[in-house]
Amino acid sequence: ARAESIAVPVTVVLLVFVLIGFFMIQPNTSAVITLFGEYRGTERSEGLRWIWPWMMRKKISVRQHNIHSERVKVNDLRGNPIEVACNVVWRVADTAQAAFDVDDYKTFVNIQIEAGLRTVASRHPYDDIEENETTLRSDGEVVNAELRTELNERLSHAGIVVEEAGLTHLAYAPEIAGAMLRRQQAEAVIAARAKLVLGAVSMVQM
């Protein structure tokens, strides 16, 4: 009877010990495993998993995340104040880097998206004045590809991969929007007159 009274608590303790080690991995989720602060690997297999109870686990989603940035004001290549915003699709590619190389990888992503957007927007003019010039308004595919490259370089330190990036808003800042509209209208009038003159000269030559 005494042996049975001892065996029951021991069995309960062992059962609790075993149960503590179980955890669930959902689809597109990984678990970073550490032992006394040392990285021991990443569990990526879906379903019910088990580790030693004294090991720590931190789950990280590896699904695609979609972020639409806030509108930010920045000066373009010619110093004109403009407003830009972008949409970014990203995911965690290296769970260890995301867990240990930055304090909060989601906050890090948000900050770097804004910084990268400002950098790319300041490299180009809003509109075309000189020939063969990449502009934010006319060369969307080029600018979007440049933004994606810029963000991948910035976020690689956190194990993040940007799969899509593109401008969703582009406009002159309100304080100069009226003046720039008048400038565009004037340029359109000049271009129309230039075509008329060119047509007249061509007719005379013929």
C-alpha positions as CSV (number, residue, x, y, z in Angstrom):
1,A,0.0,0.0,0.0
2,R,2.9,2.3,0.8
3,A,4.5,1.6,-2.5
4,E,1.3,2.4,-4.3
5,S,0.9,5.7,-2.4
6,I,4.4,6.7,-3.6
7,A,3.9,5.5,-7.2
8,V,0.7,7.6,-7.8
9,P,2.4,11.1,-7.1
10,V,5.4,10.0,-9.1
11,T,3.2,9.0,-12.0
12,V,1.4,12.3,-11.9
13,V,4.6,14.3,-11.8
14,L,6.0,12.3,-14.8
15,L,2.7,12.8,-16.7
16,V,2.8,16.6,-16.1
17,F,6.5,16.6,-17.1
18,V,5.7,14.9,-20.4
19,L,2.6,17.1,-21.1
20,I,4.5,20.3,-20.6
21,G,6.8,19.5,-23.5
22,F,4.0,19.3,-26.0
23,F,3.2,22.2,-28.3
24,M,1.3,22.8,-31.6
25,I,2.8,24.1,-34.8
26,Q,0.2,25.7,-37.1
27,P,0.7,25.9,-40.9
28,N,3.2,28.7,-41.9
29,T,4.4,28.9,-38.4
30,S,7.8,28.1,-36.9
31,A,9.1,27.8,-33.3
32,V,12.5,29.0,-32.3
33,I,14.0,26.7,-29.7
34,T,16.4,27.9,-27.0
35,L,18.1,26.1,-24.1
36,F,19.3,28.3,-21.2
37,G,19.5,31.3,-23.7
38,E,21.4,29.3,-26.4
39,Y,19.8,28.9,-29.8
40,R,19.1,25.2,-30.4
41,G,17.3,25.3,-33.8
42,T,13.9,26.0,-35.4
43,E,11.0,23.6,-35.5
44,R,9.1,24.0,-38.8
45,S,7.1,20.7,-39.0
46,E,3.4,21.2,-38.7
47,G,1.3,19.4,-36.0
48,L,1.9,18.3,-32.4
49,R,5.5,18.5,-31.4
50,W,7.5,17.7,-28.2
51,I,10.6,19.1,-26.7
52,W,12.2,18.8,-23.3
53,P,10.2,20.9,-20.8
54,W,13.3,23.0,-19.8
55,M,13.7,24.2,-23.4
56,M,12.0,27.5,-24.3
57,R,10.1,28.0,-27.6
58,K,9.0,31.2,-29.3
59,K,6.6,30.9,-32.2
60,I,7.1,33.1,-35.3
61,S,4.7,33.4,-38.2
62,V,6.3,32.9,-41.6
63,R,3.1,33.9,-43.5
64,Q,3.1,36.8,-45.9
65,H,2.4,40.1,-44.2
66,N,0.9,43.1,-46.0
67,I,1.6,46.7,-44.9
68,H,0.2,49.9,-46.3
69,S,2.5,52.7,-45.1
70,E,1.4,56.1,-43.9
71,R,1.8,59.1,-46.2
72,V,5.2,60.7,-45.6
73,K,6.4,64.0,-46.8
74,V,9.8,64.1,-48.5
75,N,11.7,66.3,-50.9
76,D,12.3,64.9,-54.4
77,L,15.6,65.1,-56.3
78,R,14.9,68.8,-57.1
79,G,13.9,69.7,-53.6
80,N,10.1,69.8,-54.2
81,P,8.1,68.6,-51.2
82,I,5.9,65.6,-52.1
83,E,3.8,63.1,-50.4
84,V,4.3,59.4,-50.9
85,A,3.0,56.1,-49.6
86,C,3.6,52.5,-50.5
87,N,2.4,48.9,-50.1
88,V,4.8,46.2,-49.0
89,V,4.4,42.4,-48.9
90,W,7.0,40.7,-46.7
91,R,7.6,37.5,-44.7
92,V,10.1,36.1,-42.3
93,A,12.8,34.0,-44.1
94,D,15.2,33.4,-41.2
95,T,13.4,32.9,-37.9
96,A,16.6,33.0,-35.8
97,Q,17.6,36.4,-37.2
98,A,14.1,37.7,-36.7
99,A,14.0,36.5,-33.1
100,F,17.5,37.5,-31.9
101,D,19.1,40.1,-34.2
102,V,16.4,42.8,-33.5
103,D,14.3,43.7,-30.5
104,D,10.9,43.6,-32.3
105,Y,11.1,42.5,-35.9
106,K,7.6,43.9,-36.8
107,T,8.5,47.3,-35.4
108,F,11.8,47.1,-37.3
109,V,10.0,46.4,-40.5
110,N,7.7,49.4,-40.1
111,I,10.5,51.8,-39.4
112,Q,12.7,50.5,-42.3
113,I,9.8,50.7,-44.8
114,E,9.4,54.4,-44.0
115,A,13.1,55.0,-44.2
116,G,13.5,53.1,-47.5
117,L,10.5,55.0,-49.0
118,R,12.1,58.3,-48.1
119,T,15.4,57.3,-49.6
120,V,14.0,56.1,-52.9
121,A,11.6,59.1,-53.3
122,S,14.5,61.5,-52.8
123,R,16.6,60.0,-55.6
124,H,14.3,60.9,-58.4
125,P,12.3,64.0,-59.5
126,Y,8.5,63.9,-59.3
127,D,8.0,64.8,-62.9
128,D,10.1,64.8,-66.1
129,I,11.8,68.0,-67.2
130,E,15.0,66.7,-68.7
131,E,14.9,63.9,-71.3
132,N,15.8,60.2,-70.4
133,E,15.3,60.9,-66.7
134,T,13.7,58.4,-64.3
135,T,10.8,60.0,-62.5
136,L,8.5,59.0,-59.7
137,R,5.3,59.7,-61.8
138,S,6.2,58.2,-65.1
139,D,8.5,55.3,-64.3
140,G,6.5,53.3,-61.7
141,E,7.9,49.9,-62.5
142,V,11.5,51.1,-62.2
143,V,10.8,53.0,-58.9
144,N,8.9,50.0,-57.4
145,A,11.8,47.6,-58.3
146,E,14.3,50.0,-56.7
147,L,12.1,50.3,-53.6
148,R,11.9,46.5,-53.3
149,T,15.7,46.2,-53.6
150,E,16.3,49.0,-51.0
151,L,14.0,47.4,-48.5
152,N,15.5,43.9,-49.0
153,E,18.9,45.3,-48.2
154,R,17.7,47.1,-45.1
155,L,15.6,44.2,-43.8
156,S,18.1,41.3,-44.6
157,H,19.7,41.9,-41.1
158,A,16.4,40.8,-39.5
159,G,15.9,37.8,-41.7
160,I,13.0,39.5,-43.6
161,V,12.4,39.2,-47.3
162,V,10.3,41.7,-49.3
163,E,8.3,40.0,-52.1
164,E,6.4,43.0,-53.4
165,A,6.8,46.8,-53.0
166,G,5.1,49.6,-54.8
167,L,4.0,53.2,-54.5
168,T,0.3,53.6,-53.8
169,H,0.2,57.4,-53.4
170,L,2.2,60.2,-55.1
171,A,1.4,63.9,-55.0
172,Y,2.9,67.3,-54.5
173,A,2.6,68.6,-51.0
174,P,-0.5,70.8,-50.5
175,E,1.5,74.0,-50.1
176,I,3.0,73.7,-53.7
177,A,0.3,71.7,-55.4
178,G,-1.4,74.7,-57.0
179,A,1.9,76.2,-58.2
180,M,3.0,72.9,-59.7
181,L,-0.4,72.5,-61.5
182,R,0.0,75.9,-63.1
183,R,3.5,74.9,-64.2
184,Q,2.3,71.7,-65.7
185,Q,-0.5,73.6,-67.6
186,A,2.1,76.1,-68.9
187,E,4.4,73.3,-70.0
188,A,1.5,71.7,-71.8
189,V,0.7,75.0,-73.6
190,I,4.3,75.4,-74.6
191,A,4.5,71.8,-75.9
192,A,1.4,72.3,-78.0
193,R,2.7,75.5,-79.5
194,A,6.0,73.8,-80.2
195,K,4.2,71.1,-82.1
196,L,2.3,73.7,-84.1
197,V,5.5,75.5,-85.1
198,L,7.1,72.2,-86.0
199,G,4.2,71.2,-88.1
200,A,4.2,74.5,-89.9
201,V,8.0,74.3,-90.6
202,S,7.5,70.8,-91.9
203,M,4.8,71.9,-94.3
204,V,7.0,74.8,-95.6
205,Q,9.9,72.4,-96.1
206,M,7.6,70.0,-98.1
